[in-house]
Structure formats: structure tokens, C-alpha cells
């Protein structure tokens, strides 16, 4: 009775592992929909999908070598091989010729979806207990690493998310300050331009009042004798 109960429990964990793995394989769909919309892979990396494909292929090979208890591993990893192959094909289609790496130094979570980290952690827990219950440490032990790495990813996500929020607030504040400076500079330029227009208008009025003046000499300061006046009239007539 105890063996039968243990077998049922192992099957239950294996089934839960299959269900969670199914959603793990589908979790990158929002990422690839974003890639499809923007027609570019941007900062997203292909390494997780290549590794997932390689892992699914190895697990399928391992399950085929087992005498029993391999059907659950074969079914879900067959689906995983298909899905990961499609992801890689889409990535290759939209990958730019020159990509910029988004690494930890950027301290950005834009290209590290939290849902993927969470689902991978839960998936590792299910498959760990499945391997433990069927006494297959080749299945259980690797998922300990999967659980640890999943926790690390979620911790990093929380840290960088807070930093990203602070940086965004500082960036917005900086943009507001720069906008205020630009507006002030534009206002100063407008005031200067208006003053220039006023000065030009005043000069024009002075020219209209004294149309026959010699430059830099006021009209009232010029006194012409009759001889000079006659010569000027004669020159104008010619």
C-alpha cells in the first residue's frame, strides 16, 4: 500500500511538473510578441532558448534510455523541443546585424521577465520532488541548481527593479529641469529679439525725420551758404 501511494505521489508531482513546464515553455510568448511588434530583438538574448532546447533534447534522450517512468519526461520535452525551435527561428529572423548586450552592468530588468524566473523556479521544485520520489537523482539533483538560480534571478529582479524606479524618477526630474532651462533661454532670446526690433524701428523713425542728412550729423547742425546750396541743387538736377 505504501509503495502504491508513493507511486501515485510521484505521478502527481510528475504531472504537476508537466503542467508547469508547459507554461514555462509558453512564458516567453509576450517577449516574442514584443519582438514581432518592433521587428527587432533589441536587448533580448537567445542563450536561454538555446539552452532550453539543449536541455529538452538531453532529457528526451535520457527518458528513452529508462526502462520505465519516462513517459512524462518524453511528452513534455517533445513539446519543449518544438516550442524552443520556433523561438530560436523567430529570434534569428528578427535579430539585428549588430546587437548591444544588456548585462548586469546596465542594472535594468527590461529584458529579464519576472514571470519566466518564477515559472522556472516552480518547475525546478516539481521536477526535484518527482526525481526524489522515483529515486532518480539524475532528475532531482539538476533541479536543485535550477531552484537556486531561479531564486537568485528573482532577488536580482527585485533589487534592479527598485534601482530602475529611482533612476526613472531622477531622469524625469532631470528632463523637467532641462525643459525649464530651455524655456528660460528661449524667453531671453525673444526679449533680445524684441529689443533689436524696437531699436531698428527707432532708427527708421530718425531716418524718416531727417532724409537729407549726412550720416552721423544731425540736420539742425548743418548750415549751408547760398553757393553750396546752389551747387547741391545743380548736382541733383544733373
Secondary structure as UniProt FT lines:
FT   HELIX           2..26
FT   TURN            27..28
FT   HELIX           29..38
FT   TURN            42..43
FT   HELIX           47..65
FT   HELIX           71..94
FT   HELIX           104..106
FT   TURN            110..111
FT   HELIX           114..133
FT   TURN            134..135
FT   HELIX           137..209
FT   TURN            210..212
FT   TURN            215..216
FT   HELIX           219..221
FT   HELIX           226..237
//
